[in-house]
Amino acid sequence: MYYPPADSYTGYRVTPPQINGSSSNNNNSHHINNNNNHICSSGITSSSSSSSNNLSLTTPISGSSRMDTDDVESNTSSAMSTLGSLFSFTSPAVKKLLGWKQGDEEEKWAEKAVDSLVKKLKKRKGAIEELERALSCPGQPSKCVTIPRSLDGRLQVSHRKGLPHVIYCRVWRWPDLQSHHELKPLELCQYPFSAKQKEVCINPYHYKRVESPVLPPVLVPRHSEFAPGHSMLQFNHVAEPSMPHNVSYSNSGFNSHSLSTSNTSVGSPSSVNSNPNSPYDSLAGTPPPAYSPSEDGNSNNPNDGGQLMDAQMGDVAQVSYSEPAFWASIAYYELNCRVGEVFHCNNNSVIVDGFTNPSNNSDRCCLGQLSNVNRNSTIENTRRHIGKGVHLYYVTGEVYAECLSDSAIFVQSRNCNYHHGFHPSTVCKIPPGCSLKIFNNQEFAQLLSQSVNNGFEAVYELTKMCTIRMSFVKGWGAEYHRQDVTSTPCWIEIHLHGPLQWLDKVLTQMGSPHNAISSVS
């Protein structure tokens, strides 16, 4: 048999075609050579044999008998990518369910979430079919589609953890969904997440989205004096205690020790009105100016009363709430020194953590990248324990704080304290894995409407309610050796722009304060 000489240009020799019947292991179709497991085609063999008559297409005649390192790496990576494409298989059930996916973000994450769900539902007869029926016929009644509830109630998909019904409502209905506080189960759902049963329904059409309530406008007289019959009620300025009270929160609520130390009872906001230490006790039975009874007493209709007030008072300004471009801003402090620039929150979901963020995502405020020449060892150690930090989210007119860190966070929110009947300066401890509502727009709106009757100072006092202070790892108050938040190593101050702008517009309509401005506070 004649073998052609090596090609003078390439330096490679081509192995001649195999003759049928010469070997039982070779044929004219594709075959695998057992010497090195390379995939080859007819007429071309890849072998590490020492025989000079059976050289590979990629074996050089002259020089080294080895391939270059780059060639080896290239061939290896090519083979790995080929194998990866062969084994990356998406099941038909997952593909079909992804057909109903809403939005076009995080495709890989959604695919993993659906794949994880399909694996769970395969163990339940008819579950996948019921889910497909619910997704394909949104207006038709459907049954619960359940999965087992985990120990902490959350489900991990890839590197992220979330509540299962929130995850699948985000995949199939609302891509911008941020929290379970935005969802409410329908009456027909037998296994809603809120029921805390062993099974959790993830049927996205068994939940509805809670819309943000429309806040009524605050009605303010267009002058600084009140109409006849409107006495200027004295606002009760409560003295701040030498050290704030402390309470501890968990998923089951505030503990009994915390309630006893706060000397108040947890209940509705009305419980605050009976608390002699509350600065809001004089607001209880005071209606807004436009809804006060008319002098002649001929009308019981609040709207008619408002029209009479317009005539008697020379117009009443309606000051409405409007959402700002940034719902909040966050300033970071170490002891009494502010560090870094103010972070403006344009996303309704923001995470404040102790890491660095090279991509500068608008939904992450990373404290790890901030430097401070005055930083001491206590601050350094505290910063190392911030970890995943806190998740702040603004939904349906409410602000929530969820502790993602392995260490507790400590929150001082006057709006939250008002709701629970605590002293305004109380500091709440939120342990890891717990979430607490720290601001409610509706309750703030009620207080603002009532405060207008009490004058400029009473309304201005509400600005303190629009600022929330939060420390990481270390607490402050009566149960700690740190008396003030400025004594904690790492803390943030959150300013709520919407309520602050609303207050500013109301104060502008009210004119100047009745008490002269002085340097004495």
Secondary structure, 3 states (H helix, E strand, C coil): CCCCCCCCCCCECCCCCCCCCCCCCCCCCCEECCCCCCEECCCCCCCCCCCHHHCCCCCECCCCCCCCHHHHHHHHHHHHHHHHHHHCCCCHHHHHHHCCCCCCCCHHHHHHHHHHHHHHHCCCCCHHHHHHHHHHCCCCCCCCCEEECCCCCCEEECCEEECHHHHHHHHHCCCCCCCHHHEEECCCCCCCHHHCCCEEECCHHHEEECCCCCCCCEEEECCCCCCCCCCCCCCCCCCCCCCCCEEEEECCEECHHHHHHHCCCCCCCHHHHCCCCCCCHHHCCCCCHHHCCCCCCCCCCHHHHHHHHHHHHCCEEEECCCCCCCCEEEEEEECCEEEEEEEEECCCEEEEECCCCCCCCCCEEEHHHCCCCCCCHHHHHHHHCCCCCEEEEEECCEEEEEECCCCCEEEECHHHHHHHCCCCCCEEEECCCCEEEEEEHHHHHHHHHHHHHHCHHHHHHHHHHHEEEEEECCCCCCCCCCCCHHHCCCEEEEEEHHHHHHHHHHHHHHCCCCCCCCCCC
